[in-house]
């Protein structure tokens, strides 16, 4: 997205999550860092979120009234089932 004003923020949060908002806002929770393991893993997560912005997924979701990111929930459940992350 050539007109995006990219902004990347790291949030101190134990939840295994990363997200993207329209216009280039990308957030990563510290809880996902043990899963990413290294810079390459973190780059993969960030690239995935950038792809959401580029594909305008956030705009599509908002226009359709979808507030829940089902794919994130599925990944969280899969990661917990695989033994990553703590159940609260």
Secondary structure, 3 states (H helix, E strand, C coil): CCCCCCEEEEECCCCCCEEEEHHHEEEEEHHHHHHHCCHHHHHHHHHHHHHHHHCCHHHHHHHHCCCCCHHHHHHHHHHHHCCCCCCC
